[in-house]
Amino acid sequence: MSASPATPAASSRAVALLRALDAAEIAHPGGTLLAHLRRVQERLADWGARPALQLAGLCHACYGTDGFPTALLPLDRRAELAAVIGTEAEAIVYLYASCDRKATYPALADPDAAFHDRFTGRADVPALRLRRDFAELSAANELDLARIDPSFREKWGAELLALFTRSRPLLSRPAWSDCRAVLAPAPHRGQG
């Protein structure tokens, strides 16, 4: 169910920016941060994500995350990223980076649940499309780590499967299927 990929020109510009910001030099499970970012973009494309979400997947770590504090760009340079990937994709990148996971994850799928911004300390309720984008990007990111690093899957797999099970209403069918295939205990993979 592949969607049209993000335009080659937009992806190329984003990769050029990521290289200039040394993403190809930063160690990350499975090689470098840039390799991980590309795999996340590819996973989102495989799931049928629209081009803006694919570009957000490619750049999702630009401002660091709650789980990966290395920021490639400071927040006062958001306009620079938006100029490369577009304002819609950049807004998804910001939302992803800003998530206070401990405060947000427990009720992520609830329609009125607050999304806690770790940069500002504020809480807001994002529109449904943004919540879906966040859930889909989160799944693509975590599944890449679980595929690449068996110790990561062993340590976090059950917790991530519980998170994505709770968030299932926000996930596309291909994303949910992939969550089960990668995170479910071996005898249960592919069921349900």
Summary of the structure (lengths in Angstrom):
residues: 192
radius of gyration: 15.6
end to end distance: 19.4
largest distance: 47.8
contacts: 617
relative contact order: 0.12
helix: 63%
strand: 5%
